[in-house]
Amino acid sequence: MNYPVNMDVKPEVSAHFDAESNTVSYIVKDPASEHCAIIDSVMDIDYAAGRITYDHADALIAEITSRGLTLDWIIETHVHADHLSAAPYIQEKLGGKVGVGEKIMEVQETFGKIFNEGTAFQRDGSQFDALFRDGDTYQIGTMQAFAIYTPGHTPACMVHVIGNATFTGDTLFMPDGGSARADFPGGDAGQLYDSIQKVLALPDEMRLFICHDYGPNGRDIKWETTVGEEKIHNIHVGGGKTREEFIKFRTERDAQLAMPKLIIPSLQVNMRAGVMPTDDDGNPVLKVPVNGL
């Protein structure tokens, strides 16, 4: 597919790092207007205490409010397994539409069964305001953004390109971080390799903003790189590594990884666009499926 890349548009990008989940959330501002989008927000949870707070989301809201910006979109690059989305909380405060990839329906079907959600849980993506397909465009002020379908980590992963800035979600990490795991239900290492090639086919000077960083080998946390840097230096796919090499490495590596510590609450909340599930009395509640994952 020929994607509508426009390197002449240079959005202003503000990064907010959440140390608890190693997640980077972004405010992306149109340089020609006062409109913006949020990419991959975080809702704070003390899982042991069963307590939800909003410090990270409040920081995003405070910046947008103090700068007098209008929020057009709250974008989820995928259904995250390591943090909870704050999309409904932010939307209530600032407005904007919540968007995710249309394959969210596959994720909802899979995990609706795992969490025994029953017929009341809609598996049609209707919890979101927009479901993106490969190549779909949307507006942030005067900027045209578009989504690239990048399955492999999950079936619903999308990379979002906004001018000369691309937001990779979990499809690609910093060059010394490599790539995300592909062993969750619906994940596929071969698909992930193919998806990464879509990103690496963008212009070399394209700025890449990643969703997670863990400071490999003790370095400082980073979140911005370029396509050119990834093509040369990415430890998992750079330097011309083949699809077969990647699948072998990724499969062996994933077999050694523990489950993310917040996967059980994250999936239940994020497949609902950030809304907390409730019991029959309307009280917020989370389930723990024993031996279900």
N, C-alpha and C positions, 0 to 999 in steps of 0.2 A: 504494500500500500504506500502511496505517496502522501506523506504527512505534511501538513501546512506549516513547516518550520519558518519562523521569521526571526533571524538573529539580530535584526535591527532594533527590536523591542527589548529593553533592558529593565526588567522589573526590579524594584527595591525589595530585598529579602532580609527579613529580621528573624533570627534563629533563637529558639528558647529550648534549652536542654533540661531534661528531667533526669536527675541522677538516680532516682529510684528504679526507673525502667530503662535507663540509657536511651531514651527516646528524644529525638529532636523534632519539635513542632515549629512551623513556619508561618509568619505573616508575609504575604506576597502582595506588594502594592503596585498598582498601575502608575508608571511615572508621569502619565499625562492626565491623571485625575486623582480624586481622593477615594477611589474604590480599591478594595483589597479582598483577599481570600485567606483562609486558614487551612493549612495542610496538617493533618494528623495531630489533633489535639489530645490532651491527656487529662483524665479525671483521676484524682488521687484516691488510693484505697489503702487502708490498714486492714489487710485481710484477716489477720489474727484477731483483731478487735471487731471486725465487721463494721468498719466506720468509713464513710465516704466524705471527702473534703474536696475543695476546688481551688487550692492555691495556684496550681499551674494554669488552669483556665482563667482565673482572675487576673493573672499577669498578662495574658493575651488580651483580655477584655480591657484592662487598664491602658495598655499601649494603644490599642485601636481608638479608645475613647479620647485619650489625651492628644492624639494626633488628629482628631476630628475626621476619622475615616468611616466609610460606609462598607460594611461587610456584605459581599455578594454571595460568597460560597464558603462552605465548610466541607472540605474534601477529605474523604477517607481513602487512602491508597489501597487498602484491603481490610479484611476482618483481622485485626491484630490479636495475637495470642499472648502478648506480654504486657499490655497496658489497656486500660479502659478508656473509651472515647468520652470526651466531654461535649460532644456535638449538641445534644438537646439543651444543656445548660447554657452554652454560648448562644445558641439560636434564640433562646428565650430572652436573653439580655440584648442581643445585637441584631437579630434577624438573620437573613441569609438562607440559602438552600443547602441541604445536606446531600452530597453526591457520593456514589460508590459504583464500582463495576457491576454490570448486569448479572454476572455470574454469582453474585451474592445469593441468588436463589439456590444454587448448588450447595453452597456453604450452609444455608439455612436448612436445607433438606437433610444434609449429613448430620449436623449437630442438633437439629430438632429431634432426631431419633436418639442420639446419644444422651441428650438431656431429658428425654421423654416428655417433650413439650405438649403433646396432645394437639387436638384440632384447633384450639384457640390461637395458637401461634401461627401467624400467616407466613407462608414460605414463598411469597411472590415479590419480595423486595419492597412492598408497599410502605414499610417503615421509613424509607428514604424518599427524598424529594426528586431525585434524578438517578437513573441507572444508565451508566455510560457503556457504549459499545466501542470497539476498536475504531479509532479515528474520529469519534464524536468531538465536536467543538462546543465551547461555551465562552461567555464573556465575563471578564473582570474589568469593569469600567470600559475603557477603549481597547483593552487587550483581548486578543483571541487566544484562548487556551485550548489544548486538545489532549485526549487520553489515548495511550497506547496499551493494548491488551498484552499483559506479561505474566501468564500463568507459570506455575512451577513451584513457587513457595506455597501459594494457595491457588485454588481455581479462580479466584475473583481479583487477583492482583492487577492493578493498573499503574502505569507510570504517567505522570502528568507533565506536559511540556507547556511552559508559559514564556513566550519570547525566547531569550537566550538562557533560560533557567529551566532545568528539568528536575523533577522530584521523583526519586526512584523507589520510594517505599522500601520494602525489604528485598527488592529484586537484585540490588547491587549495593555493596558497602564501599568504604574507603579502600584504596588499592591494597593496603596491608591488612584489611579486614576480609576481603574476598567477596563472599556471597552468603545469602541466607540458606538455612536448611530447607530440605525438600521432602521431609518424611512425615509431615502432618497429613491427616486424611485429605485426599485430593491433591497432594503434592506430587511432583514428578521431576527428577533431576534433569532428564533430557529436555523437558519443556522449559525448565529454568534456564538451561544453557541457550536454547533457542530465543528465549525472551531477552536474555542479556545481549545477544547479538543484535536485536532490534535497537537497544539503547546505544550500543557501540557503533551502530550505523549512522547515528546523528553526527553533526559536524564536530570535529576534534575540539574546537574551542567552546562547545556547549558546556555551560556550568552545570554540574550535577550536585544536588543536595540530597544527602542520604537520611534515612529515617532513624538509624541506630548507629552508635559507635561505642566501643568498649575499651578504647585506648590500648590496642595490642602492644605488648612488650613495654608497658608502662609509659607510653607517650601521652601527651595531652589529648583531650577529646577534640576531635575535628569532625566537620560535617560537609565540607565543600571540596570538590575536586573537579576534573574535567573529563570529557570523553577521551581525549588524547592521553591523559595520564592513566586512565583505566586500561586502555588498549595495550599500553606498554607494560604497566607495572602491577596490574591486579594479580594477586597471588593465585587466584583460582582460574581465571580465564584469560589473563593477559599474555602477551608474547606468543600468540598463535596456538594456545592450548586447544586440543581437539575436543569434540563432543564426547568421545569415548573416554578420554582422560578425565574430563570433568565429571562424568557420570560415575566412574570408578571412585574418584576421590570423594565426591559428595556423598555417595552411598556409604562408604566406609566411615567417613567422618560423622555422618548423621547417626549412625548406629552407636556412637560413643557419647552422644549428647543427652543430657537430662532434659525433662520437660520444663518449659518456662514456669517460674513459680506462680505466675498469675494466669496461667492458661485457662483454668476452670472458670473464674469469674469473668475474664476478658471475653471469652467466646460467647458466653450467655448474654452479656451486655452489648457487645459490638455487633452481633448479628441482628440486634434490635435497633441499630443506629444510635447506640449509647443509652438506651432506656433500660432501667433496671427492671428485671422480671419481678412479678408480685405473686403472692399466694391468693387463695380464694377470698380473703378478707381485704385485699388490696395493699398488703404490707410488702415492702421490698424484701426479697428473699433470693438466695442463691442456692443452687443444688450442687451436690458433689457426687457424680456418678462413679461408683466404686468399680474399678477395673474396666472403665468404659473407654479410656483413651490408650 
